């Protein structure tokens, strides 16, 4: 696996040895707007290959989901992050990035639920702080009304009232003439 990632990351990054001994590619770009699309496509192709060779590696699937999100490919990002969560439901980063994707899509109710799950999985003060900051931002956006309301009530009564009012006004015009 390490040789495949070394070949993949010939320029911007090196292999990072994670806390659990997993080899992860380093963050290849700090600013996603400066990434050439062909380099991002090459990085994604290499990550797909690495995921196919190591289907049980949750960190590779998480990084693949993040790379797809950088490429504005929401469905593939969601698939990769869901696969990461299926492999290791107790993995904080996979859960947090899944919640962050919903936050970025402004599905705030789902983002809040998933961020709460990530907060339960947080093991360090930094992880807790990141989750709390995201929860605060989600709640701020909900207060400001950036989310469309959910239609949970029936519109039958307003429609019946409108039809009756329209019939009453029509009847009044017919009687008056």
Backbone as ProteinMPNN parsed JSONL, in Angstrom:
{"seq_chain_A": "XXXXXXXXXXXXXXXXXXXXXXXXXXXXXXXXXXXXXXXXXXXXXXXXXXXXXXXXXXXXXXXXXXXXXXXXXXXXXXXXXXXXXXXXXXXXXXXXXXXXXXXXXXXXXXXXXXXXXXXXXXXXXXXXXXXXXXXXXXXXXXXXXXXXXXXXXXXXXXXXXXXXXXXXXXXXXXXXX", "coords_chain_A": {"N_chain_A": [[0.829, -1.191, 0.0], [1.916, 1.26, 0.789], [3.799, 1.795, -1.181], [2.192, 2.238, -3.392], [0.864, 4.565, -2.658], [3.064, 6.232, -2.33], [3.888, 6.401, -4.981], [1.676, 7.648, -5.963], [1.684, 10.12, -4.7], [3.742, 11.826, -5.826], [4.557, 14.455, -5.901], [3.298, 16.661, -4.067], [3.068, 15.648, -1.372], [3.924, 13.448, 1.392], [4.08, 10.176, 2.901], [2.189, 9.805, 5.809], [2.477, 8.632, 9.029], [-0.044, 7.377, 10.835], [-1.786, 7.593, 14.061], [-2.609, 5.03, 14.679], [-0.89, 3.468, 13.321], [-1.513, 3.314, 10.664], [-0.893, 4.0, 7.25], [-1.179, 7.051, 5.759], [-1.951, 9.337, 3.131], [-0.379, 12.519, 3.096], [-1.857, 15.781, 3.662], [-2.513, 16.951, 0.607], [-2.886, 19.479, -0.517], [-3.2, 22.682, 0.728], [-4.924, 24.761, 0.088], [-7.823, 24.28, -1.535], [-8.621, 25.531, -3.869], [-6.467, 25.984, -5.457], [-5.724, 23.678, -6.653], [-4.86, 21.876, -9.478], [-7.206, 20.57, -11.814], [-6.573, 18.17, -13.181], [-4.557, 17.059, -11.601], [-5.964, 16.584, -9.257], [-7.808, 14.711, -10.21], [-6.029, 12.65, -10.801], [-5.088, 12.082, -8.249], [-7.462, 11.187, -7.033], [-7.971, 8.911, -8.59], [-5.777, 7.339, -7.874], [-6.336, 7.013, -5.149], [-8.716, 5.553, -5.317], [-7.75, 3.19, -6.381], [-6.05, 2.406, -4.292], [-7.998, 2.018, -2.313], [-9.385, -0.108, -3.426], [-7.438, -2.061, -3.273], [-7.106, -2.229, -0.553], [-9.659, -2.852, 0.997], [-10.622, -2.761, 3.602], [-9.607, -0.567, 4.918], [-10.325, 2.117, 6.688], [-9.397, 4.72, 6.808], [-8.349, 5.313, 4.262], [-10.701, 5.257, 2.719], [-12.026, 7.404, 3.873], [-10.329, 9.559, 3.219], [-10.595, 9.405, 0.457], [-13.303, 10.102, 0.211], [-13.119, 12.756, 1.067], [-11.504, 13.807, -0.962], [-13.178, 13.494, -3.182], [-15.148, 15.299, -2.401], [-13.719, 17.682, -2.563], [-13.581, 17.79, -5.272], [-16.114, 18.46, -5.934], [-17.939, 16.4, -6.18], [-20.499, 15.138, -5.057], [-22.091, 12.794, -4.695], [-20.321, 10.594, -5.017], [-18.562, 11.227, -2.996], [-20.221, 10.993, -0.756], [-20.792, 8.246, -0.946], [-18.217, 7.122, -0.494], [-17.651, 8.032, 2.096], [-19.758, 6.877, 3.52], [-19.086, 4.211, 3.159], [-16.718, 4.159, 4.62], [-17.744, 4.615, 7.171], [-19.266, 2.312, 7.47], [-17.272, 0.372, 7.553], [-15.817, 1.015, 9.882], [-17.608, 1.899, 12.376], [-17.02, 3.324, 14.677], [-15.133, 5.215, 14.111], [-13.868, 8.39, 14.394], [-13.074, 10.449, 12.537], [-14.167, 9.66, 10.052], [-16.913, 9.744, 10.659], [-17.182, 12.445, 11.378], [-16.45, 13.808, 9.012], [-18.452, 12.907, 7.345], [-20.67, 14.1, 8.566], [-19.889, 16.733, 8.182], [-20.076, 16.965, 5.423], [-22.858, 16.903, 5.033], [-23.417, 19.259, 6.376], [-22.153, 21.127, 4.693], [-23.77, 20.84, 2.495], [-26.001, 22.001, 3.41], [-28.003, 20.562, 4.64], [-29.229, 20.77, 7.316], [-30.56, 19.621, 9.57], [-29.971, 16.86, 9.405], [-27.19, 17.105, 9.407], [-26.742, 18.092, 11.976], [-27.571, 15.915, 13.585], [-25.707, 13.948, 12.773], [-23.31, 15.191, 13.461], [-23.575, 15.256, 16.208], [-23.338, 12.525, 16.723], [-20.673, 12.238, 15.988], [-19.518, 13.805, 17.95], [-19.976, 12.237, 20.186], [-18.192, 10.211, 19.605], [-15.79, 11.465, 19.809], [-12.484, 11.621, 21.014], [-10.46, 13.211, 21.916], [-9.581, 16.484, 23.185], [-9.333, 18.307, 21.13], [-10.852, 17.127, 19.043], [-13.39, 17.214, 20.199], [-13.703, 19.989, 20.397], [-13.726, 20.741, 17.691], [-16.074, 19.496, 16.823], [-17.968, 20.79, 18.452], [-17.683, 23.408, 17.536], [-18.6, 23.11, 14.909], [-21.245, 22.33, 15.444], [-22.174, 24.668, 16.682], [-22.058, 26.424, 14.516], [-23.892, 25.22, 12.782], [-26.237, 25.509, 14.264], [-26.378, 28.287, 14.363], [-26.829, 28.868, 11.665], [-29.324, 27.685, 11.374], [-30.878, 29.312, 13.048], [-30.74, 31.698, 11.629], [-32.221, 31.08, 9.457], [-31.402, 29.76, 7.09], [-32.12, 27.416, 6.018], [-34.471, 25.541, 4.198], [-37.877, 25.258, 5.178], [-39.38, 22.277, 6.488], [-42.127, 20.545, 5.128], [-44.507, 19.519, 7.088], [-47.105, 19.53, 7.771], [-50.509, 19.094, 6.727], [-51.96, 20.491, 3.799], [-54.624, 20.571, 3.348], [-56.769, 21.862, 4.789], [-56.22, 24.732, 4.398], [-56.557, 24.803, 1.583], [-59.226, 23.975, 1.202], [-60.483, 26.072, 2.576], [-59.722, 28.244, 0.929], [-61.004, 27.554, -1.486], [-63.709, 27.632, -0.668], [-63.911, 30.362, 0.025], [-63.425, 31.517, -2.474], [-65.65, 30.539, -3.881], [-67.684, 31.83, -2.45], [-67.159, 34.548, -2.995], [-67.533, 34.516, -5.761], [-70.259, 33.826, -5.879], [-71.341, 36.105, -4.68], [-70.788, 38.053, -6.644], [-72.404, 37.114, -8.713], [-74.981, 37.366, -7.597], [-75.155, 40.106, -7.114], [-75.26, 41.3, -9.646]], "CA_chain_A": [[0.0, 0.0, 0.0], [2.745, 2.453, 0.912], [4.429, 2.106, -2.461], [1.17, 2.801, -4.278], [0.612, 5.944, -2.257], [4.274, 6.984, -2.664], [3.841, 6.688, -6.415], [0.567, 8.572, -6.165], [2.027, 11.444, -4.181], [5.107, 12.113, -6.246], [4.932, 15.841, -5.704], [2.941, 17.521, -2.96], [3.044, 15.153, 0.002], [4.612, 12.221, 1.754], [3.261, 9.3, 3.714], [2.117, 10.173, 7.219], [2.163, 7.468, 9.853], [-1.111, 7.773, 11.74], [-1.669, 7.144, 15.444], [-2.85, 3.595, 14.788], [0.056, 2.779, 12.467], [-1.957, 3.316, 9.279], [-0.206, 4.938, 6.377], [-2.13, 7.936, 5.09], [-1.303, 10.406, 2.396], [-0.42, 13.822, 3.745], [-2.778, 16.711, 3.016], [-1.737, 17.33, -0.569], [-3.025, 20.883, -0.835], [-3.835, 23.426, 1.806], [-6.007, 25.56, -0.5], [-8.386, 23.454, -2.602], [-8.863, 26.29, -5.093], [-5.241, 26.031, -6.247], [-5.438, 22.338, -7.152], [-5.223, 21.656, -10.879], [-8.191, 19.472, -11.906], [-5.96, 16.904, -13.604], [-3.845, 16.513, -10.454], [-6.991, 16.068, -8.357], [-8.325, 13.48, -10.822], [-4.984, 11.645, -10.624], [-5.096, 11.741, -6.831], [-8.675, 10.391, -6.786], [-7.772, 7.603, -9.224], [-4.855, 6.594, -7.02], [-7.039, 6.632, -3.918], [-9.652, 4.473, -5.65], [-6.94, 1.986, -6.513], [-5.627, 2.03, -2.941], [-9.191, 1.506, -1.607], [-9.686, -1.429, -3.978], [-6.431, -2.985, -2.783], [-7.266, -2.319, 0.902], [-11.071, -2.499, 1.227], [-10.939, -2.614, 5.02], [-8.904, 0.58, 5.482], [-11.301, 3.199, 6.849], [-8.765, 6.016, 6.562], [-8.288, 5.528, 2.815], [-12.048, 5.588, 2.262], [-12.325, 8.757, 4.349], [-9.573, 10.499, 2.387], [-11.236, 9.38, -0.858], [-14.513, 10.924, 0.325], [-12.709, 14.159, 1.14], [-11.022, 14.195, -2.29], [-14.368, 13.659, -4.029], [-15.801, 16.539, -1.989], [-12.929, 18.764, -3.16], [-13.893, 17.776, -6.703], [-17.542, 18.773, -6.016], [-18.629, 15.177, -6.572], [-21.178, 14.858, -3.789], [-22.577, 11.424, -4.567], [-19.187, 9.704, -4.774], [-18.057, 11.561, -1.661], [-21.146, 10.377, 0.195], [-20.582, 6.792, -0.994], [-16.945, 6.775, 0.137], [-17.751, 8.267, 3.535], [-20.638, 5.851, 4.076], [-18.298, 2.974, 3.205], [-15.801, 4.297, 5.756], [-18.531, 4.455, 8.4], [-19.648, 0.899, 7.56], [-16.085, -0.4, 7.934], [-15.504, 1.293, 11.297], [-18.601, 2.85, 12.872], [-16.505, 4.092, 15.809], [-14.072, 6.101, 13.634], [-14.283, 9.78, 14.541], [-12.875, 11.266, 11.343], [-15.157, 9.269, 9.048], [-18.21, 10.266, 11.095], [-17.161, 13.907, 11.34], [-16.45, 14.257, 7.616], [-19.801, 12.612, 6.853], [-21.519, 15.172, 9.09], [-19.482, 17.983, 7.544], [-20.62, 16.981, 4.063], [-24.253, 17.339, 5.161], [-23.373, 20.681, 6.748], [-21.824, 21.888, 3.48], [-24.935, 20.767, 1.612], [-27.043, 22.728, 4.139], [-29.022, 19.673, 5.186], [-28.799, 21.08, 8.681], [-31.095, 18.671, 10.545], [-29.143, 15.649, 9.304], [-25.829, 17.477, 9.813], [-26.7, 18.196, 13.435], [-27.631, 14.556, 14.139], [-24.456, 13.249, 12.5], [-22.26, 15.841, 14.246], [-23.748, 14.778, 17.584], [-22.729, 11.19, 16.77], [-19.215, 12.44, 15.971], [-19.146, 14.321, 19.264], [-19.942, 11.08, 21.086], [-17.004, 9.422, 19.284], [-14.576, 12.268, 20.015], [-11.649, 11.101, 22.078], [-9.517, 14.226, 22.381], [-10.179, 17.81, 23.349], [-9.389, 18.929, 19.806], [-11.997, 16.559, 18.332], [-14.599, 17.774, 20.817], [-13.787, 21.404, 20.04], [-14.113, 20.834, 16.278], [-17.502, 19.136, 16.755], [-18.765, 21.857, 19.065], [-17.658, 24.558, 16.631], [-19.509, 22.82, 13.799], [-22.612, 22.387, 15.972], [-22.524, 26.079, 16.871], [-22.297, 27.007, 13.189], [-25.157, 24.65, 12.29], [-27.345, 26.14, 15.003], [-26.454, 29.681, 13.915], [-27.47, 28.87, 10.35], [-30.749, 27.376, 11.56], [-31.519, 30.516, 13.602], [-30.827, 32.712, 10.58], [-33.189, 30.645, 8.465], [-30.797, 29.422, 5.805], [-32.618, 26.115, 5.599], [-35.872, 25.536, 3.808], [-38.676, 24.537, 6.175], [-39.946, 20.992, 6.084], [-43.589, 20.533, 5.106], [-44.959, 18.396, 7.898], [-48.544, 19.648, 7.99], [-51.34, 18.956, 5.546], [-52.479, 21.733, 3.23], [-56.024, 20.339, 3.014], [-57.614, 22.903, 5.37], [-56.102, 25.998, 3.661], [-57.097, 24.675, 0.224], [-60.688, 23.971, 1.329], [-60.866, 27.445, 2.926], [-59.559, 29.08, -0.256], [-62.066, 27.208, -2.445], [-64.965, 28.168, -0.137], [-63.869, 31.824, -0.111], [-63.567, 31.815, -3.898], [-67.043, 30.296, -4.247], [-68.5, 32.882, -1.825], [-66.953, 35.788, -3.757], [-68.193, 34.319, -7.065], [-71.704, 33.88, -5.655], [-71.701, 37.504, -4.425], [-70.795, 38.775, -7.921], [-73.579, 36.691, -9.488], [-76.176, 37.918, -6.953], [-75.13, 41.555, -7.216], [-75.609, 41.71, -11.008]], "C_chain_A": [[0.869, 1.25, 0.0], [3.4, 2.804, -0.415], [3.437, 2.699, -3.435], [0.898, 4.259, -3.933], [1.838, 6.802, -2.523], [4.271, 7.35, -4.139], [2.754, 7.703, -6.718], [0.954, 9.994, -5.783], [3.449, 11.821, -4.559], [5.505, 13.548, -5.962], [4.584, 16.42, -4.355], [3.053, 16.95, -1.569], [3.831, 13.892, 0.188], [3.634, 11.359, 2.545], [3.326, 9.775, 5.164], [1.742, 8.916, 7.988], [1.174, 7.908, 10.914], [-0.92, 7.196, 13.125], [-1.873, 5.645, 15.607], [-1.918, 2.803, 13.875], [-0.382, 2.717, 11.016], [-1.159, 4.328, 8.488], [-1.25, 5.742, 5.615], [-1.371, 8.93, 4.245], [-1.423, 11.706, 3.174], [-1.432, 14.694, 3.023], [-2.05, 17.28, 1.8], [-1.786, 18.824, -0.869], [-3.724, 21.572, 0.318], [-5.022, 24.23, 1.297], [-6.602, 24.785, -1.666], [-8.619, 24.205, -3.908], [-7.626, 26.363, -5.984], [-4.88, 24.68, -6.84], [-5.804, 22.25, -8.632], [-6.178, 20.462, -10.996], [-7.573, 18.139, -12.317], [-5.181, 16.252, -12.462], [-4.833, 15.919, -9.442], [-7.573, 14.762, -8.902], [-7.313, 12.341, -10.664], [-4.947, 11.163, -9.177], [-6.289, 10.85, -6.503], [-8.526, 8.997, -7.38], [-6.829, 6.74, -8.385], [-5.497, 6.148, -5.724], [-8.05, 5.521, -4.172], [-8.914, 3.145, -5.757], [-6.498, 1.487, -5.135], [-6.795, 1.461, -2.141], [-9.561, 0.119, -2.115], [-8.696, -2.469, -3.467], [-6.567, -3.221, -1.276], [-8.71, -1.969, 1.274], [-11.431, -2.301, 2.694], [-10.286, -1.415, 5.678], [-9.846, 1.784, 5.518], [-10.685, 4.551, 6.505], [-8.651, 6.318, 5.065], [-9.653, 5.914, 2.25], [-12.441, 7.007, 2.68], [-11.604, 9.797, 3.501], [-10.15, 10.539, 0.97], [-12.512, 10.225, -0.854], [-14.188, 12.407, 0.369], [-12.23, 14.648, -0.228], [-12.189, 14.378, -3.252], [-15.102, 14.956, -3.679], [-15.044, 17.746, -2.544], [-13.22, 18.905, -4.646], [-15.364, 18.088, -6.965], [-18.355, 17.587, -6.533], [-19.316, 14.618, -5.326], [-21.552, 13.392, -3.651], [-21.436, 10.44, -4.304], [-18.568, 9.972, -3.404], [-18.919, 10.903, -0.594], [-20.951, 8.861, 0.228], [-19.306, 6.383, -0.271], [-17.019, 6.96, 1.657], [-18.692, 7.267, 4.209], [-19.923, 4.504, 4.158], [-17.333, 3.007, 4.386], [-16.545, 4.089, 7.074], [-18.99, 3.007, 8.578], [-18.472, 0.044, 8.043], [-15.79, -0.231, 9.417], [-16.478, 2.334, 11.828], [-18.099, 3.728, 14.015], [-15.391, 5.056, 15.4], [-14.551, 7.544, 13.653], [-14.205, 10.552, 13.225], [-13.89, 10.935, 10.253], [-16.527, 9.841, 9.4], [-18.255, 11.78, 10.972], [-17.209, 14.425, 9.906], [-17.797, 13.985, 6.952], [-20.764, 13.708, 7.306], [-21.177, 16.5, 8.419], [-20.012, 18.081, 6.121], [-22.085, 17.413, 4.089], [-24.33, 18.817, 5.536], [-23.097, 21.537, 5.518], [-22.976, 21.897, 2.487], [-26.144, 21.495, 2.194], [-28.244, 21.861, 4.466], [-28.797, 19.695, 6.695], [-29.344, 20.119, 9.732], [-30.248, 17.397, 10.577], [-27.714, 15.948, 9.761], [-25.718, 17.559, 11.326], [-26.723, 16.81, 14.084], [-26.29, 13.834, 13.964], [-23.289, 13.872, 13.272], [-22.368, 15.439, 15.715], [-23.165, 13.37, 17.745], [-21.21, 11.304, 16.794], [-18.733, 12.953, 17.323], [-19.078, 13.2, 20.297], [-18.693, 10.226, 20.86], [-15.706, 10.158, 19.571], [-13.794, 11.757, 21.211], [-10.656, 12.108, 22.632], [-10.238, 15.561, 22.513], [-10.3, 18.52, 22.001], [-10.599, 18.43, 19.026], [-13.308, 17.105, 18.885], [-14.788, 19.235, 20.42], [-14.23, 21.58, 18.594], [-15.6, 20.517, 16.126], [-18.37, 20.242, 17.326], [-18.803, 23.102, 18.183], [-18.602, 24.335, 15.445], [-20.958, 22.857, 14.26], [-23.063, 23.824, 16.178], [-22.83, 26.742, 15.534], [-23.613, 26.496, 12.593], [-26.334, 25.336, 12.968], [-27.494, 27.609, 14.639], [-27.164, 29.765, 12.565], [-28.959, 28.563, 10.464], [-31.501, 28.576, 12.115], [-31.721, 31.574, 12.519], [-31.754, 32.299, 9.445], [-32.596, 30.331, 7.113], [-31.25, 28.07, 5.289], [-34.084, 26.243, 5.231], [-36.683, 24.772, 4.843], [-39.201, 23.225, 5.617], [-41.46, 21.087, 6.137], [-44.047, 19.303, 5.856], [-46.464, 18.413, 8.105], [-49.272, 19.54, 6.656], [-51.835, 20.331, 5.088], [-53.97, 21.627, 2.896], [-56.93, 21.467, 3.529], [-57.439, 24.251, 4.664], [-56.682, 25.932, 2.251], [-58.62, 24.695, 0.267], [-61.184, 25.372, 1.671], [-60.762, 28.376, 1.73], [-60.667, 28.819, -1.274], [-63.406, 27.757, -1.965], [-65.015, 29.689, -0.258], [-64.041, 32.231, -1.567], [-65.008, 31.602, -4.361], [-67.953, 31.386, -3.672], [-68.362, 34.186, -2.6], [-67.63, 35.676, -5.118], [-69.708, 34.419, -6.917], [-72.155, 35.326, -5.429], [-71.716, 38.303, -5.73], [-71.999, 38.391, -8.752], [-74.859, 37.298, -8.917], [-76.234, 39.424, -7.167], [-75.543, 42.004, -8.611], [-77.011, 41.364, -11.268]], "O_chain_A": [[0.578, 2.202, -0.724], [3.543, 3.982, -0.743], [3.793, 3.572, -4.226], [0.723, 5.09, -4.824], [1.704, 7.966, -2.9], [4.61, 8.475, -4.507], [2.897, 8.524, -7.624], [0.591, 10.952, -6.466], [4.27, 12.104, -3.686], [6.692, 13.831, -5.797], [5.485, 16.66, -3.551], [3.13, 17.733, -0.622], [4.352, 13.329, -0.775], [2.506, 11.767, 2.82], [4.397, 10.104, 5.673], [0.793, 8.22, 7.627], [1.502, 8.712, 11.787], [-0.006, 6.404, 13.352], [-1.371, 5.049, 16.561], [-2.12, 1.607, 13.67], [0.318, 2.118, 10.199], [-0.794, 5.387, 9.0], [-2.095, 5.183, 4.915], [-0.261, 9.328, 4.6], [-2.435, 11.964, 3.826], [-1.827, 14.388, 1.898], [-1.074, 18.013, 1.952], [-0.832, 19.377, -1.416], [-4.735, 21.082, 0.822], [-6.023, 24.366, 2.0], [-5.946, 24.643, -2.698], [-8.798, 23.579, -4.953], [-7.725, 26.763, -7.144], [-3.831, 24.548, -7.47], [-6.946, 22.524, -8.999], [-5.969, 19.445, -10.335], [-8.008, 17.088, -11.848], [-5.146, 15.026, -12.362], [-4.565, 14.877, -8.845], [-7.804, 13.819, -8.145], [-7.698, 11.198, -10.42], [-4.79, 9.97, -8.919], [-6.147, 9.868, -5.775], [-8.907, 8.01, -6.752], [-7.066, 5.544, -8.211], [-5.243, 5.042, -5.246], [-8.222, 4.639, -3.331], [-9.391, 2.112, -5.286], [-6.565, 0.291, -4.849], [-6.61, 0.519, -1.37], [-9.998, -0.734, -1.343], [-9.063, -3.624, -3.251], [-6.191, -4.281, -0.776], [-8.957, -0.891, 1.815], [-12.471, -1.712, 2.987], [-10.399, -1.254, 6.893], [-10.123, 2.392, 4.485], [-11.365, 5.428, 5.973], [-8.839, 7.462, 4.65], [-9.747, 6.798, 1.399], [-13.106, 7.721, 1.931], [-12.198, 10.801, 3.108], [-10.188, 11.602, 0.351], [-12.771, 10.972, -1.797], [-14.897, 13.222, -0.221], [-12.517, 15.782, -0.613], [-12.193, 15.314, -4.051], [-15.619, 15.634, -4.567], [-15.663, 18.729, -2.95], [-13.121, 19.994, -5.21], [-15.818, 17.991, -8.105], [-19.345, 17.767, -7.243], [-18.784, 13.745, -4.64], [-21.349, 12.804, -2.588], [-21.567, 9.55, -3.463], [-18.104, 9.049, -2.734], [-18.402, 10.322, 0.361], [-20.945, 8.259, 1.302], [-19.305, 5.409, 0.482], [-16.506, 6.133, 2.411], [-18.449, 6.856, 5.343], [-20.126, 3.745, 5.105], [-17.151, 2.002, 5.073], [-16.022, 3.453, 7.989], [-19.093, 2.524, 9.706], [-18.647, -0.882, 8.835], [-15.544, -1.208, 10.125], [-16.206, 3.531, 11.742], [-18.692, 4.77, 14.295], [-14.762, 5.66, 16.27], [-15.535, 7.881, 12.995], [-15.159, 11.229, 12.843], [-14.416, 11.838, 9.602], [-17.223, 10.366, 8.531], [-19.252, 12.339, 10.514], [-17.932, 15.379, 9.616], [-18.232, 14.751, 6.092], [-21.578, 14.187, 6.517], [-22.066, 17.298, 8.123], [-20.36, 19.17, 5.664], [-22.507, 18.209, 3.25], [-25.209, 19.538, 5.064], [-23.745, 22.565, 5.323], [-23.139, 22.851, 1.727], [-27.187, 21.594, 1.547], [-29.369, 22.353, 4.56], [-28.245, 18.756, 7.269], [-28.647, 19.828, 10.704], [-29.861, 16.922, 11.645], [-27.097, 15.122, 10.433], [-24.711, 17.141, 11.899], [-25.975, 16.558, 15.029], [-25.799, 13.19, 14.891], [-22.378, 13.16, 13.692], [-21.349, 15.297, 16.392], [-22.57, 13.057, 18.776], [-20.535, 10.573, 17.518], [-17.658, 12.574, 17.785], [-18.22, 13.215, 21.18], [-18.19, 9.594, 21.789], [-14.636, 9.55, 19.576], [-14.353, 11.494, 22.275], [-10.073, 11.891, 23.694], [-11.352, 15.739, 22.02], [-11.264, 19.248, 21.763], [-11.304, 19.229, 18.41], [-14.226, 17.42, 18.128], [-15.906, 19.666, 20.139], [-15.025, 22.472, 18.296], [-16.307, 21.197, 15.381], [-19.397, 20.592, 16.744], [-19.831, 23.773, 18.092], [-19.312, 25.249, 15.027], [-21.817, 23.365, 13.541], [-24.208, 24.164, 15.882], [-23.764, 27.537, 15.436], [-24.356, 27.258, 11.974], [-27.311, 25.699, 12.314], [-28.61, 28.128, 14.607], [-28.005, 30.638, 12.355], [-29.766, 29.126, 9.724], [-32.632, 28.84, 11.709], [-32.742, 32.261, 12.492], [-32.037, 33.105, 8.558], [-33.218, 30.604, 6.086], [-30.804, 27.629, 4.23], [-34.84, 26.967, 5.878], [-36.229, 23.741, 5.341], [-39.434, 23.093, 4.415], [-42.018, 21.644, 7.082], [-43.989, 18.187, 5.341], [-47.041, 17.427, 8.563], [-48.721, 19.853, 5.601], [-52.093, 21.215, 5.905], [-54.517, 22.506, 2.229], [-57.768, 21.972, 2.782], [-58.449, 24.879, 4.347], [-57.244, 26.917, 1.773], [-59.246, 25.368, -0.552], [-62.191, 25.822, 1.123], [-61.635, 29.221, 1.536], [-61.207, 29.758, -1.859], [-64.169, 28.295, -2.768], [-66.055, 30.246, -0.608], [-64.739, 33.203, -1.856], [-65.53, 32.395, -5.144], [-68.894, 31.817, -4.338], [-69.361, 34.864, -2.838], [-68.24, 36.638, -5.584], [-70.369, 35.038, -7.751], [-73.21, 35.735, -5.914], [-72.586, 39.156, -5.905], [-72.571, 39.242, -9.433], [-75.737, 37.703, -9.679], [-77.323, 39.956, -7.387], [-76.158, 43.065, -8.72], [-77.519, 41.62, -12.359]]}, "name": "protein", "num_of_chains": 1, "seq": "XXXXXXXXXXXXXXXXXXXXXXXXXXXXXXXXXXXXXXXXXXXXXXXXXXXXXXXXXXXXXXXXXXXXXXXXXXXXXXXXXXXXXXXXXXXXXXXXXXXXXXXXXXXXXXXXXXXXXXXXXXXXXXXXXXXXXXXXXXXXXXXXXXXXXXXXXXXXXXXXXXXXXXXXXXXXXXXXX"}
